[in-house]
Amino acid sequence: MEHLKACLDIALFRTGNWQRFCLHTDDILPFLLRVSFLLDDGVTPTILQLLTSALVVNSNQQSKKSDKTSRKEREKSDDSAVEALFEESNCIALVEQLNKQVSKEVLARFIKTFTLENNTTTVRWQAHGLVLAIYKNSKPKEQEALLELLWKLWPLLPAYGKKAAQFVDLLGKFNLPYLF
């Protein structure tokens, strides 16, 4: 757990470095996704945050990104600060790793575990953001497969009641382009 927390510290404060590490160690994100629902609840939030840090732009990262231009002139001599920032352009390659190495069954189990079964709303929203980032950074064929996967889980929704809100939101976002 201590090693995961050390990784998380780096991932949260030097997201660009974390992304580059994940790009060079191409089995780390698929591994984290696969084990995320196998481990106990104490480890799960850390693993979800590691996955999120590599793929999802959050408001903190957005503000860092907007500060990037204003600080660029001041930090010309310090490239390490700029390299530590989240790079949205890395997300496509990182999601490609996931799509190649994670089976649809594992992805379905991840989605079911974290967007439907989890009792914590913040965890469900975090998983929602992660699945949305995977969808947005996937190729059209993989987007269709993910949409199909969600529709296969649709019949289970009545059992989850209000906990299904994040899942339904994802389904709505993914289907929107097909409606127009």
MDAnalysis code that builds the backbone (N, CA, C; Angstrom):
import MDAnalysis as mda
import numpy as np

u = mda.Universe.empty(540, n_residues=180, atom_resindex=np.repeat(np.arange(180), 3), trajectory=True)
u.add_TopologyAttr("name", ["N", "CA", "C"] * 180)
u.add_TopologyAttr("resid", np.arange(1, 181))
u.add_TopologyAttr("resname", ["MET", "GLU", "HIS", "LEU", "LYS", "ALA", "CYS", "LEU", "ASP", "ILE", "ALA", "LEU", "PHE", "ARG", "THR", "GLY", "ASN", "TRP", "GLN", "ARG", "PHE", "CYS", "LEU", "HIS", "THR", "ASP", "ASP", "ILE", "LEU", "PRO", "PHE", "LEU", "LEU", "ARG", "VAL", "SER", "PHE", "LEU", "LEU", "ASP", "ASP", "GLY", "VAL", "THR", "PRO", "THR", "ILE", "LEU", "GLN", "LEU", "LEU", "THR", "SER", "ALA", "LEU", "VAL", "VAL", "ASN", "SER", "ASN", "GLN", "GLN", "SER", "LYS", "LYS", "SER", "ASP", "LYS", "THR", "SER", "ARG", "LYS", "GLU", "ARG", "GLU", "LYS", "SER", "ASP", "ASP", "SER", "ALA", "VAL", "GLU", "ALA", "LEU", "PHE", "GLU", "GLU", "SER", "ASN", "CYS", "ILE", "ALA", "LEU", "VAL", "GLU", "GLN", "LEU", "ASN", "LYS", "GLN", "VAL", "SER", "LYS", "GLU", "VAL", "LEU", "ALA", "ARG", "PHE", "ILE", "LYS", "THR", "PHE", "THR", "LEU", "GLU", "ASN", "ASN", "THR", "THR", "THR", "VAL", "ARG", "TRP", "GLN", "ALA", "HIS", "GLY", "LEU", "VAL", "LEU", "ALA", "ILE", "TYR", "LYS", "ASN", "SER", "LYS", "PRO", "LYS", "GLU", "GLN", "GLU", "ALA", "LEU", "LEU", "GLU", "LEU", "LEU", "TRP", "LYS", "LEU", "TRP", "PRO", "LEU", "LEU", "PRO", "ALA", "TYR", "GLY", "LYS", "LYS", "ALA", "ALA", "GLN", "PHE", "VAL", "ASP", "LEU", "LEU", "GLY", "LYS", "PHE", "ASN", "LEU", "PRO", "TYR", "LEU", "PHE"])
u.atoms.positions = np.array([
    [0.827, -1.192, 0.000],
    [0.000, 0.000, 0.000],
    [0.874, 1.258, 0.000],
    [1.988, 1.191, 0.710],
    [2.885, 2.352, 0.767],
    [3.434, 2.684, -0.624],
    [3.738, 1.658, -1.408],
    [4.237, 1.889, -2.760],
    [3.162, 2.535, -3.638],
    [1.924, 2.087, -3.481],
    [0.826, 2.687, -4.239],
    [0.625, 4.146, -3.853],
    [0.723, 4.437, -2.562],
    [0.568, 5.827, -2.100],
    [1.692, 6.707, -2.630],
    [2.906, 6.171, -2.702],
    [4.032, 6.931, -3.257],
    [3.781, 7.217, -4.743],
    [3.284, 6.219, -5.464],
    [2.939, 6.420, -6.881],
    [1.844, 7.475, -7.013],
    [0.861, 7.416, -6.137],
    [-0.245, 8.370, -6.187],
    [0.243, 9.794, -5.932],
    [1.166, 9.964, -5.005],
    [1.720, 11.303, -4.756],
    [2.336, 11.870, -6.024],
    [3.083, 11.054, -6.721],
    [3.699, 11.494, -7.979],
    [2.617, 11.764, -9.017],
    [1.670, 10.851, -9.119],
    [0.611, 10.974, -10.122],
    [-0.218, 12.238, -9.921],
    [-0.464, 12.615, -8.684],
    [-1.294, 13.788, -8.409],
    [-0.554, 15.099, -8.633],
    [0.715, 15.136, -8.326],
    [1.448, 16.399, -8.389],
    [2.332, 16.534, -9.622],
    [2.569, 15.430, -10.301],
    [3.387, 15.447, -11.515],
    [2.714, 14.531, -12.544],
    [1.507, 14.924, -12.906],
    [0.689, 14.066, -13.759],
    [1.336, 13.782, -15.112],
    [2.034, 14.750, -15.654],
    [2.717, 14.530, -16.927],
    [3.767, 13.440, -16.810],
    [4.496, 13.455, -15.703],
    [5.490, 12.404, -15.466],
    [4.808, 11.054, -15.302],
    [3.694, 11.022, -14.592],
    [2.936, 9.776, -14.405],
    [2.444, 9.258, -15.760],
    [1.930, 10.156, -16.585],
    [1.466, 9.745, -17.908],
    [2.615, 9.158, -18.733],
    [3.758, 9.823, -18.714],
    [4.909, 9.319, -19.480],
    [5.382, 7.967, -18.952],
    [5.352, 7.785, -17.638],
    [5.708, 6.491, -17.066],
    [4.751, 5.412, -17.579],
    [3.457, 5.732, -17.588],
    [2.451, 4.771, -18.069],
    [2.616, 4.491, -19.562],
    [3.029, 5.486, -20.326],
    [3.269, 5.276, -21.757],
    [4.440, 4.329, -21.982],
    [5.486, 4.493, -21.186],
    [6.685, 3.664, -21.345],
    [6.538, 2.286, -20.707],
    [5.701, 2.187, -19.692],
    [5.429, 0.901, -19.039],
    [4.004, 0.542, -19.441],
    [3.865, 0.025, -20.640],
    [2.546, -0.057, -21.258],
    [1.580, -1.063, -20.642],
    [2.010, -1.787, -19.620],
    [1.077, -2.707, -18.986],
    [0.588, -2.217, -17.620],
    [1.026, -1.040, -17.191],
    [0.665, -0.549, -15.849],
    [-0.817, -0.179, -15.748],
    [-1.346, 0.600, -16.690],
    [-2.765, 0.982, -16.609],
    [-3.691, -0.218, -16.790],
    [-3.426, -1.097, -17.771],
    [-4.277, -2.300, -17.872],
    [-4.223, -3.143, -16.594],
    [-3.037, -3.260, -15.997],
    [-2.914, -4.008, -14.744],
    [-3.746, -3.362, -13.638],
    [-3.625, -2.050, -13.498],
    [-4.383, -1.348, -12.454],
    [-5.885, -1.500, -12.659],
    [-6.332, -1.415, -13.909],
    [-7.759, -1.575, -14.178],
    [-8.221, -2.986, -13.825],
    [-7.413, -3.982, -14.178],
    [-7.796, -5.374, -13.886],
    [-7.854, -5.659, -12.392],
    [-6.934, -5.111, -11.608],
    [-6.915, -5.432, -10.175],
    [-7.805, -4.506, -9.353],
    [-8.307, -3.441, -9.952],
    [-9.071, -2.447, -9.195],
    [-10.267, -3.041, -8.465],
    [-10.938, -4.005, -9.056],
    [-12.123, -4.584, -8.413],
    [-11.821, -5.900, -7.706],
    [-10.561, -6.328, -7.724],
    [-10.187, -7.576, -7.061],
    [-9.679, -7.355, -5.639],
    [-9.204, -6.146, -5.372],
    [-8.603, -5.851, -4.071],
    [-9.631, -5.278, -3.111],
    [-9.251, -5.169, -1.843],
    [-10.204, -4.680, -0.848],
    [-10.455, -3.179, -1.002],
    [-11.479, -2.707, -0.313],
    [-11.920, -1.316, -0.430],
    [-10.874, -0.298, 0.008],
    [-9.913, -0.703, 0.817],
    [-8.874, 0.223, 1.246],
    [-7.905, 0.582, 0.136],
    [-7.707, -0.323, -0.797],
    [-6.758, -0.124, -1.892],
    [-7.449, 0.476, -3.116],
    [-8.691, 0.167, -3.311],
    [-9.433, 0.566, -4.501],
    [-9.400, 2.067, -4.792],
    [-9.640, 2.958, -3.826],
    [-9.615, 4.392, -4.151],
    [-8.258, 4.861, -4.679],
    [-7.191, 4.296, -4.156],
    [-5.852, 4.671, -4.615],
    [-5.657, 4.238, -6.064],
    [-6.076, 3.033, -6.389],
    [-5.936, 2.540, -7.754],
    [-6.802, 3.351, -8.711],
    [-8.031, 3.655, -8.311],
    [-8.897, 4.485, -9.154],
    [-8.272, 5.852, -9.399],
    [-7.679, 6.425, -8.371],
    [-7.057, 7.739, -8.514],
    [-5.840, 7.674, -9.435],
    [-5.082, 6.594, -9.389],
    [-3.944, 6.423, -10.302],
    [-4.424, 6.356, -11.755],
    [-5.476, 5.594, -11.991],
    [-6.046, 5.503, -13.336],
    [-6.573, 6.863, -13.795],
    [-7.274, 7.526, -12.909],
    [-7.849, 8.833, -13.219],
    [-6.766, 9.863, -13.514],
    [-5.708, 9.846, -12.741],
    [-4.632, 10.819, -12.932],
    [-3.987, 10.714, -14.307],
    [-3.963, 9.531, -14.859],
    [-3.357, 9.338, -16.179],
    [-4.287, 9.735, -17.320],
    [-5.614, 9.646, -17.106],
    [-6.544, 9.767, -18.230],
    [-7.554, 10.905, -18.163],
    [-7.814, 11.442, -16.980],
    [-8.915, 12.392, -16.824],
    [-8.393, 13.761, -16.414],
    [-8.782, 14.773, -17.189],
    [-8.439, 16.148, -16.838],
    [-9.422, 16.590, -15.765],
    [-8.904, 16.963, -14.598],
    [-9.809, 17.491, -13.568],
    [-9.620, 18.988, -13.450],
    [-10.430, 19.635, -12.633],
    [-10.386, 21.089, -12.543],
    [-9.020, 21.574, -12.053],
    [-8.389, 20.837, -11.167],
    [-7.060, 21.206, -10.687],
    [-6.058, 21.152, -11.833],
    [-6.169, 20.112, -12.659],
    [-5.269, 19.987, -13.793],
    [-5.569, 21.044, -14.838],
    [-6.851, 21.389, -15.014],
    [-7.217, 22.428, -15.966],
    [-6.615, 23.765, -15.560],
    [-6.685, 24.088, -14.263],
    [-6.124, 25.361, -13.816],
    [-4.615, 25.354, -13.951],
    [-3.994, 24.207, -13.715],
    [-2.551, 24.102, -13.916],
    [-2.216, 24.345, -15.377],
    [-3.071, 23.808, -16.265],
    [-2.824, 23.941, -17.693],
    [-2.958, 25.398, -18.128],
    [-3.951, 26.107, -17.590],
    [-4.116, 27.507, -17.958],
    [-2.985, 28.355, -17.380],
    [-2.468, 27.945, -16.234],
    [-1.316, 28.632, -15.656],
    [-0.058, 28.361, -16.464],
    [-0.064, 27.308, -17.222],
    [1.120, 26.882, -17.968],
    [1.629, 27.995, -18.875],
    [0.721, 28.647, -19.612],
    [1.159, 29.693, -20.521],
    [1.697, 30.901, -19.777],
    [1.037, 31.257, -18.690],
    [1.512, 32.433, -17.955],
    [2.839, 32.173, -17.253],
    [3.055, 30.932, -16.867],
    [4.306, 30.601, -16.185],
    [5.419, 30.237, -17.155],
    [5.052, 29.989, -18.408],
    [6.029, 29.487, -19.371],
    [7.251, 30.401, -19.469],
    [6.996, 31.699, -19.548],
    [8.119, 32.629, -19.671],
    [8.995, 32.605, -18.425],
    [8.347, 32.522, -17.251],
    [9.114, 32.515, -16.003],
    [9.916, 31.243, -15.836],
    [9.435, 30.158, -16.419],
    [10.060, 28.860, -16.162],
    [10.806, 28.300, -17.363],
    [11.212, 29.162, -18.268],
    [11.932, 28.664, -19.439],
    [13.142, 27.834, -19.039],
    [13.751, 28.208, -17.945],
    [14.933, 27.470, -17.506],
    [14.564, 26.203, -16.732],
    [13.309, 26.095, -16.296],
    [12.892, 24.942, -15.510],
    [11.866, 24.106, -16.271],
    [12.348, 23.287, -17.192],
    [11.458, 22.454, -18.002],
    [10.753, 21.385, -17.188],
    [11.294, 20.980, -16.057],
    [10.687, 19.915, -15.272],
    [9.304, 20.291, -14.763],
    [9.063, 21.569, -14.460],
    [7.745, 21.994, -13.979],
    [6.704, 21.859, -15.083],
    [7.078, 22.201, -16.301],
    [6.150, 22.092, -17.427],
    [5.916, 20.624, -17.760],
    [6.951, 19.800, -17.685],
    [6.824, 18.380, -17.983],
    [5.929, 17.667, -16.988],
    [5.759, 18.238, -15.822],
    [4.950, 17.600, -14.786],
    [3.455, 17.786, -15.019],
    [3.062, 18.623, -15.970],
    [1.652, 18.904, -16.209],
    [0.985, 17.825, -17.046],
    [-0.305, 17.627, -16.779],
    [-1.136, 16.681, -17.526],
    [-1.140, 17.067, -18.998],
    [-0.974, 16.093, -19.865],
    [-1.021, 16.329, -21.307],
    [-2.165, 15.518, -21.901],
    [-3.185, 16.220, -22.330],
    [-4.347, 15.546, -22.898],
    [-3.980, 14.712, -24.123],
    [-2.957, 15.145, -24.846],
    [-2.542, 14.428, -26.050],
    [-2.021, 13.020, -25.749],
    [-1.591, 12.756, -24.519],
    [-1.126, 11.417, -24.147],
    [-2.274, 10.435, -23.931],
    [-3.464, 10.952, -23.728],
    [-4.608, 10.100, -23.380],
    [-4.957, 9.094, -24.471],
    [-4.825, 9.496, -25.722],
    [-5.176, 8.586, -26.818],
    [-4.293, 7.338, -26.774],
    [-2.988, 7.527, -26.613],
    [-2.071, 6.386, -26.560],
    [-2.317, 5.531, -25.321],
    [-2.618, 6.179, -24.195],
    [-2.873, 5.433, -22.961],
    [-4.162, 4.614, -23.063],
    [-5.190, 5.196, -23.648],
    [-6.452, 4.473, -23.835],
    [-6.262, 3.341, -24.843],
    [-5.424, 3.565, -25.836],
    [-5.129, 2.502, -26.802],
    [-4.508, 1.297, -26.089],
    [-3.635, 1.559, -25.114],
    [-3.064, 0.466, -24.317],
    [-4.167, -0.317, -23.620],
    [-5.093, 0.410, -23.010],
    [-6.203, -0.254, -22.310],
    [-7.039, -1.078, -23.282],
    [-7.390, -0.480, -24.415],
    [-8.239, -1.174, -25.382],
    [-7.583, -2.436, -25.927],
    [-6.266, -2.428, -26.064],
    [-5.552, -3.598, -26.579],
    [-5.387, -4.694, -25.527],
    [-5.219, -4.300, -24.263],
    [-4.830, -5.268, -23.243],
    [-5.934, -5.683, -22.273],
    [-7.031, -4.960, -22.267],
    [-8.117, -5.272, -21.327],
    [-9.297, -5.838, -22.099],
    [-9.730, -7.021, -21.704],
    [-10.862, -7.654, -22.386],
    [-12.157, -6.888, -22.091],
    [-13.127, -7.063, -22.963],
    [-14.433, -6.415, -22.769],
    [-15.108, -6.936, -21.505],
    [-14.851, -8.198, -21.155],
    [-15.427, -8.763, -19.933],
    [-14.876, -8.059, -18.692],
    [-13.576, -7.805, -18.694],
    [-12.947, -7.107, -17.562],
    [-13.456, -5.671, -17.496],
    [-13.555, -5.020, -18.646],
    [-14.068, -3.648, -18.670],
    [-15.513, -3.607, -18.191],
    [-16.310, -4.582, -18.594],
    [-17.703, -4.655, -18.142],
    [-17.764, -4.826, -16.629],
    [-16.897, -5.659, -16.101],
    [-16.879, -5.868, -14.650],
    [-16.449, -4.600, -13.916],
    [-15.467, -3.893, -14.476],
    [-15.032, -2.624, -13.896],
    [-16.203, -1.634, -13.865],
    [-16.877, -1.483, -14.997],
    [-17.997, -0.541, -15.090],
    [-19.105, -0.924, -14.117],
    [-19.451, -2.190, -14.072],
    [-20.502, -2.658, -13.170],
    [-20.111, -2.420, -11.709],
    [-18.873, -2.757, -11.370],
    [-18.411, -2.618, -9.989],
    [-18.414, -1.169, -9.529],
    [-17.911, -0.274, -10.379],
    [-17.692, 1.097, -9.922],
    [-18.761, 2.106, -10.311],
    [-19.588, 1.818, -11.325],
    [-20.659, 2.775, -11.645],
    [-22.020, 2.309, -11.170],
    [-22.133, 1.038, -10.779],
    [-23.427, 0.533, -10.329],
    [-23.399, 0.003, -8.901],
    [-22.405, -0.799, -8.577],
    [-22.412, -1.497, -7.291],
    [-21.824, -0.691, -6.134],
    [-20.960, 0.250, -6.434],
    [-20.278, 0.976, -5.364],
    [-21.259, 1.868, -4.611],
    [-21.140, 1.886, -3.293],
    [-22.058, 2.655, -2.456],
    [-21.674, 4.122, -2.313],
    [-20.480, 4.483, -2.757],
    [-19.996, 5.853, -2.593],
    [-20.205, 6.643, -3.879],
    [-20.968, 7.717, -3.784],
    [-21.280, 8.540, -4.953],
    [-20.017, 9.091, -5.601],
    [-19.054, 9.548, -4.817],
    [-17.826, 10.114, -5.393],
    [-17.042, 9.066, -6.176],
    [-17.039, 7.840, -5.709],
    [-16.354, 6.768, -6.443],
    [-17.084, 6.502, -7.758],
    [-18.408, 6.501, -7.719],
    [-19.172, 6.285, -8.955],
    [-18.904, 7.403, -9.964],
    [-18.825, 8.653, -9.480],
    [-18.534, 9.764, -10.393],
    [-17.094, 9.697, -10.905],
    [-16.191, 9.248, -10.071],
    [-14.802, 9.095, -10.506],
    [-14.711, 8.034, -11.605],
    [-15.389, 6.916, -11.406],
    [-15.419, 5.866, -12.424],
    [-16.107, 6.375, -13.693],
    [-17.158, 7.160, -13.531],
    [-17.858, 7.777, -14.657],
    [-16.874, 8.596, -15.487],
    [-16.081, 9.432, -14.838],
    [-15.103, 10.258, -15.541],
    [-14.066, 9.419, -16.267],
    [-13.667, 8.339, -15.632],
    [-12.678, 7.441, -16.229],
    [-13.238, 6.743, -17.470],
    [-14.448, 6.217, -17.374],
    [-15.076, 5.540, -18.513],
    [-15.326, 6.548, -19.639],
    [-15.725, 7.759, -19.291],
    [-15.941, 8.802, -20.297],
    [-14.632, 9.140, -21.009],
    [-13.537, 9.228, -20.265],
    [-12.228, 9.500, -20.877],
    [-11.814, 8.353, -21.805],
    [-12.091, 7.130, -21.399],
    [-11.779, 5.979, -22.249],
    [-12.578, 6.076, -23.552],
    [-13.850, 6.391, -23.432],
    [-14.707, 6.509, -24.617],
    [-14.218, 7.624, -25.547],
    [-13.980, 8.806, -24.989],
    [-13.586, 9.964, -25.796],
    [-12.248, 9.759, -26.501],
    [-11.368, 8.973, -25.922],
    [-10.037, 8.784, -26.487],
    [-9.898, 7.473, -27.259],
    [-11.022, 6.816, -27.501],
    [-11.024, 5.568, -28.269],
    [-11.351, 5.845, -29.726],
    [-10.984, 4.906, -30.575],
    [-11.343, 4.976, -31.992],
    [-12.835, 4.647, -32.121],
    [-13.473, 5.083, -33.216],
    [-14.918, 4.846, -33.381],
    [-15.352, 3.391, -33.182],
    [-14.576, 2.447, -33.677],
    [-14.935, 1.037, -33.524],
    [-14.950, 0.633, -32.045],
    [-13.980, 1.119, -31.293],
    [-13.917, 0.816, -29.858],
    [-15.004, 1.553, -29.089],
    [-15.372, 2.746, -29.557],
    [-16.477, 3.475, -28.941],
    [-17.778, 2.686, -29.098],
    [-17.985, 2.152, -30.283],
    [-19.186, 1.344, -30.524],
    [-19.204, 0.103, -29.637],
    [-18.045, -0.522, -29.460],
    [-17.963, -1.712, -28.609],
    [-18.273, -1.359, -27.159],
    [-17.803, -0.207, -26.713],
    [-18.081, 0.234, -25.344],
    [-19.565, 0.550, -25.168],
    [-20.149, 1.185, -26.141],
    [-21.587, 1.471, -26.104],
    [-22.389, 0.169, -26.066],
    [-21.990, -0.785, -26.874],
    [-22.655, -2.092, -26.890],
    [-22.532, -2.774, -25.521],
    [-21.362, -2.646, -24.922],
    [-21.127, -3.225, -23.597],
    [-22.082, -2.618, -22.556],
    [-22.261, -1.297, -22.614],
    [-23.189, -0.637, -21.683],
    [-24.624, -1.113, -21.900],
    [-25.011, -1.274, -23.162],
    [-26.377, -1.744, -23.436],
    [-26.593, -3.162, -22.919],
    [-25.526, -3.971, -22.908],
    [-25.644, -5.327, -22.357],
    [-25.854, -5.302, -20.848],
    [-25.337, -4.265, -20.194],
    [-25.522, -4.122, -18.746],
    [-26.865, -3.466, -18.392],
    [-27.516, -2.841, -19.359],
    [-28.757, -2.108, -19.144],
    [-29.831, -2.910, -18.388],
    [-30.073, -4.188, -18.713],
    [-31.126, -4.935, -18.017],
    [-30.888, -5.068, -16.500],
    [-29.665, -4.868, -16.041],
    [-29.359, -4.986, -14.616],
    [-29.749, -3.747, -13.819],
    [-30.015, -2.634, -14.484],
    [-30.198, -1.349, -13.809],
    [-31.280, -1.301, -12.733],
    [-32.436, -1.937, -12.922],
    [-33.472, -1.832, -11.879],
    [-32.990, -2.278, -10.489],
    [-32.044, -3.168, -10.447],
    [-31.546, -3.666, -9.157],
    [-30.702, -2.631, -8.418],
    [-30.247, -1.589, -9.112],
    [-29.334, -0.624, -8.495],
    [-29.986, 0.703, -8.116],
    [-31.190, 0.926, -8.567],
    [-31.920, 2.128, -8.172],
    [-31.157, 3.411, -8.462],
    [-31.081, 4.298, -7.439],
    [-30.445, 5.602, -7.605],
    [-28.958, 5.501, -7.890],
    [-28.349, 4.367, -7.541],
    [-26.915, 4.206, -7.788],
    [-26.600, 4.113, -9.276],
    [-27.613, 3.963, -10.105],
    [-27.395, 3.812, -11.546],
    [-27.287, 5.150, -12.277],
    [-27.383, 6.250, -11.563],
    [-27.393, 7.578, -12.206],
    [-26.156, 7.822, -13.067],
    [-24.989, 7.480, -12.573],
    [-23.753, 7.715, -13.321],
    [-23.704, 6.831, -14.574],
    [-24.161, 5.611, -14.436],
    [-24.213, 4.685, -15.578],
    [-25.146, 5.238, -16.649],
    [-26.327, 5.675, -16.245],
    [-27.313, 6.206, -17.190],
    [-26.770, 7.466, -17.867],
    [-26.050, 8.289, -17.119],
    [-25.447, 9.488, -17.694],
    [-24.446, 9.108, -18.790],
    [-23.636, 8.100, -18.529],
    [-22.678, 7.636, -19.543],
    [-23.399, 7.154, -20.792],
    [-24.428, 6.362, -20.597],
    [-25.185, 5.832, -21.727],
    [-25.788, 6.970, -22.550],
    [-26.291, 7.976, -21.875],
    [-26.822, 9.138, -22.569],
    [-25.770, 9.886, -23.374],
    [-24.605, 10.104, -22.775],
    [-23.511, 10.796, -23.466],
    [-23.033, 10.011, -24.671],
    [-22.960, 8.701, -24.547],
    [-22.454, 7.875, -25.642],
    [-23.470, 7.765, -26.781],
    [-24.752, 7.841, -26.459],
    [-25.790, 7.711, -27.480],
    [-26.125, 9.030, -28.161],
    [-25.776, 10.133, -27.566],
    [-26.116, 11.451, -28.095],
    [-25.716, 11.639, -29.560],
    [-24.489, 11.255, -29.953],
    [-24.126, 11.447, -31.373],
    [-25.013, 10.650, -32.345],
    [-25.584, 9.557, -31.877],
    [-26.414, 8.717, -32.738],
    [-27.821, 9.268, -32.905],
    [-28.191, 10.219, -32.038],
    [-29.539, 10.781, -32.097],
    [-29.662, 11.902, -33.119],
    [-28.541, 12.475, -33.520],
    [-28.607, 13.618, -34.439],
    [-27.972, 13.329, -35.753],
])
